[in-house]
Amino acid sequence: MDLVHPGAPPPAPEAGAAGSGPSGLALRARSARAPLLGSASVRAGGTGRAPSGAAALQALRAGVIALALVFVLPQPAVADPAPAPASPNAPASPSDLASPTALATAPALAPATASALARLDDPDPRARILAARTLAHDPAALDPLAARLAKESDPALRRALTDALARLPLSEEALVAAVRQSPQPAARAFAAHSLGRAGTVAALTALLAATADADTLVRKEAYQALGASGDRAALDALVRAAVRDPAAGCREAAAAAAERLAAAP
């Protein structure tokens, strides 16, 4: 063991110990050791003289222990803040409306409709078909039916859902509201298709607005419905869409609808 002379200054850190830099580990060791050495000098007589060898060695050991505690003791963990609870009054997004839970618990649905929506996931295929037929009696089932049809892969259930949509007792006012406001593209497309037979100013206005819908299926149904309406007031809009619509299928539908209107008596 190397002994430190009582009057000798503290040894300088070795060059090889600079892995954390002179301003890192070495400076922290000095800051932990310096107060203890000063207090030992005061205890030696209060005259500022260098402490004895035993006192200096004791102070050095205390500094090493203090330094070790700095690096060894674990720091208290900071817990992540708990997420804020969702507001019960927050509006549901379109993706929420498509989920089975949201569809079955929508406040606007009658109990029988909510029960039928839940049975669309029944393991028995016959129970699913019967549930789809039950939904055909409630106009409020338009959005849930369209949402389920958009993601359903079973051919038999798809046919039952399509038939249920066609048999919904929807007024013209409800169809106009659906083509303008429904969050489900399939519901907007169905409403546009149905309005082609209305022959009213409100229906024509809603269909012309639907030609600017972001969904290609909705625009295509709107073009076809305008062509079936027999109203030449839609001819200019169809001719423009036949050239400007970004989707090729929609352009073809608009061109065919324009030809149909132009040939109408």
C-alpha positions in Angstrom: 0.0 0.0 0.0 1.3 3.5 -0.9 1.3 5.9 2.0 0.5 9.6 1.4 2.9 12.1 3.0 1.0 14.4 5.4 2.3 17.5 3.6 2.2 16.2 0.1 -0.5 17.5 -2.4 -3.1 15.1 -3.6 -1.8 12.9 -6.5 -2.9 14.0 -10.0 -5.2 11.6 -12.0 -3.5 9.3 -14.4 -3.7 10.0 -18.1 -5.2 6.5 -18.7 -8.1 7.2 -16.3 -9.5 9.9 -18.6 -12.2 7.6 -20.0 -14.8 10.0 -18.5 -12.5 13.0 -18.9 -10.9 15.2 -16.2 -14.1 17.1 -15.8 -16.1 13.9 -15.3 -15.2 11.2 -12.7 -12.0 12.9 -11.4 -13.7 16.2 -10.7 -16.6 14.4 -8.9 -14.1 12.5 -6.8 -12.3 15.8 -5.8 -15.6 17.5 -5.0 -16.6 14.6 -2.7 -13.2 14.5 -1.0 -12.3 18.2 -0.6 -14.9 19.0 2.2 -13.8 16.0 4.2 -10.1 16.9 4.0 -10.9 20.5 5.0 -12.9 19.4 8.0 -10.0 17.1 9.1 -7.6 20.1 8.9 -9.9 22.1 11.2 -10.2 19.2 13.7 -6.4 19.0 13.7 -6.1 22.3 15.5 -8.2 24.9 13.7 -5.0 26.6 12.5 -5.2 25.6 8.8 -2.3 23.2 9.1 -2.2 20.0 7.1 -3.7 17.1 8.9 -1.8 14.2 10.2 -1.2 11.1 8.0 -4.0 9.1 9.9 -6.5 12.0 9.5 -5.7 12.5 5.8 -6.1 8.7 5.2 -9.4 8.6 7.0 -10.7 11.6 5.1 -9.6 10.0 1.8 -11.4 6.8 2.6 -14.6 8.8 3.5 -14.3 10.6 0.2 -14.0 7.3 -1.7 -17.1 5.9 0.1 -19.1 9.1 -0.7 -18.0 8.8 -4.4 -19.0 5.2 -4.5 -22.4 6.0 -3.1 -23.0 8.5 -5.9 -22.5 5.9 -8.6 -23.9 2.8 -6.8 -27.1 3.9 -5.2 -30.0 3.6 -7.6 -31.9 6.8 -8.6 -35.6 7.0 -7.8 -37.7 5.9 -10.8 -40.1 8.5 -12.2 -43.5 6.9 -13.0 -45.1 7.7 -16.3 -48.2 9.9 -16.0 -51.4 7.9 -16.3 -53.3 8.5 -19.5 -56.3 10.8 -19.2 -59.6 8.9 -19.2 -61.6 9.3 -22.3 -64.5 11.7 -22.1 -67.9 9.9 -22.2 -69.3 12.8 -24.3 -66.5 12.6 -26.9 -68.0 12.0 -30.4 -67.3 8.7 -32.1 -65.0 8.8 -35.2 -66.0 7.0 -38.4 -63.7 4.1 -37.6 -65.4 3.8 -34.2 -68.8 3.6 -35.9 -67.6 0.6 -37.9 -66.6 -1.4 -34.8 -69.1 -4.1 -33.7 -69.2 -2.7 -30.2 -70.0 0.9 -31.3 -72.6 -0.3 -33.7 -74.4 -2.4 -31.1 -74.4 0.4 -28.5 -75.3 3.4 -30.7 -77.8 5.4 -28.8 -80.0 6.1 -31.9 -80.7 2.4 -32.5 -83.7 0.5 -31.1 -83.0 -2.4 -28.8 -84.1 -4.9 -31.5 -81.7 -3.4 -34.0 -78.8 -3.4 -31.5 -79.5 -7.0 -30.7 -79.6 -7.9 -34.4 -76.3 -6.2 -35.0 -74.7 -8.2 -32.3 -76.1 -11.4 -33.8 -74.2 -10.7 -37.1 -71.2 -12.3 -35.4 -73.1 -15.4 -34.3 -71.2 -18.6 -35.0 -74.4 -20.0 -36.7 -74.6 -18.8 -40.4 -78.4 -19.0 -40.3 -78.5 -16.8 -37.2 -76.4 -14.2 -39.1 -78.7 -14.2 -42.1 -81.8 -13.8 -39.9 -80.1 -10.9 -38.1 -79.5 -9.1 -41.4 -83.1 -9.6 -42.4 -84.2 -8.1 -39.0 -82.1 -5.0 -39.7 -84.1 -4.2 -42.8 -87.0 -2.8 -40.7 -85.1 0.1 -39.0 -84.1 3.1 -41.0 -81.5 4.0 -38.4 -79.6 0.8 -39.4 -78.4 2.3 -42.6 -74.9 3.3 -41.4 -74.3 0.1 -39.4 -75.5 -2.1 -42.3 -73.3 -0.2 -44.8 -70.3 -0.4 -42.4 -70.7 -4.2 -42.0 -71.2 -4.7 -45.7 -68.0 -2.9 -46.5 -65.9 -5.3 -44.5 -68.0 -8.6 -44.8 -66.3 -11.4 -46.8 -69.0 -14.1 -46.4 -70.9 -14.1 -49.8 -74.2 -15.3 -48.2 -74.1 -12.7 -45.5 -73.1 -10.0 -48.0 -76.2 -10.8 -50.1 -78.4 -10.7 -47.0 -76.9 -7.3 -46.0 -77.4 -5.9 -49.5 -81.0 -7.0 -49.5 -81.6 -5.5 -46.1 -80.2 -2.2 -47.3 -82.5 -2.2 -50.4 -85.6 -2.9 -48.2 -84.9 -0.1 -45.6 -87.9 2.2 -45.3 -86.0 5.3 -46.0 -87.6 8.6 -47.0 -86.2 10.9 -49.6 -85.2 13.3 -46.8 -83.3 10.5 -45.1 -81.5 9.6 -48.3 -80.5 13.2 -49.0 -79.1 13.5 -45.4 -77.3 10.2 -45.9 -75.6 11.1 -49.1 -74.4 14.4 -47.6 -73.6 13.4 -44.0 -73.1 9.7 -43.6 -69.6 8.7 -42.4 -69.8 5.4 -44.3 -69.0 5.5 -48.0 -71.1 2.5 -48.7 -74.1 4.3 -47.1 -73.5 7.4 -49.2 -73.2 5.3 -52.4 -76.4 3.4 -51.6 -78.3 6.7 -50.9 -77.0 8.2 -54.2 -78.1 5.1 -56.1 -81.6 5.4 -54.5 -82.0 9.1 -55.2 -81.7 8.5 -58.9 -85.4 7.5 -59.0 -86.6 10.4 -56.8 -86.9 13.1 -59.6 -87.0 16.1 -57.2 -84.9 19.2 -57.0 -83.6 18.2 -53.5 -82.5 14.8 -54.9 -80.8 16.4 -57.9 -79.0 18.9 -55.7 -77.7 16.2 -53.4 -76.5 14.1 -56.4 -74.6 17.0 -57.9 -72.9 17.6 -54.6 -72.1 13.8 -54.4 -70.1 14.1 -57.7 -67.4 15.9 -55.6 -67.3 13.1 -52.9 -63.8 11.8 -52.0 -64.9 8.2 -52.5 -64.8 6.8 -56.0 -67.8 4.5 -55.5 -70.0 7.4 -54.3 -69.1 9.5 -57.3 -69.7 6.6 -59.7 -73.2 5.9 -58.2 -73.9 9.7 -58.3 -73.1 9.8 -62.0 -75.2 6.8 -62.8 -78.1 8.2 -60.7 -77.9 11.5 -62.6 -78.0 9.6 -65.9 -81.1 7.7 -64.7 -82.8 10.8 -63.4 -83.6 12.1 -66.9 -82.9 15.7 -65.8 -80.9 17.5 -68.4 -79.8 20.0 -65.8 -77.2 17.5 -64.8 -75.8 17.2 -68.4 -73.0 19.8 -68.1 -71.8 18.4 -64.8 -71.6 14.9 -66.3 -69.7 16.1 -69.4 -67.1 17.9 -67.1 -66.8 14.8 -65.0 -66.3 12.6 -68.0 -63.1 14.6 -68.7 -61.9 15.7 -65.2 -62.7 12.9 -62.8 -59.3 11.5 -61.6 -60.7 7.9 -61.6 -61.0 6.1 -65.0 -64.0 4.1 -63.9 -65.8 7.3 -62.8 -65.0 9.0 -66.0 -66.5 6.1 -67.9 -69.6 6.2 -65.7 -70.0 10.0 -66.2 -69.6 9.7 -70.0 -72.2 6.9 -70.2 -74.6 8.9 -68.0 -74.1 12.0 -70.2 -74.9 10.0 -73.3 -78.0 8.6 -71.7 -79.2 12.1 -70.8 -78.4 13.4 -74.2 -80.5 10.7 -75.8 -83.4 11.1 -73.5 -86.6 12.6 -75.1 
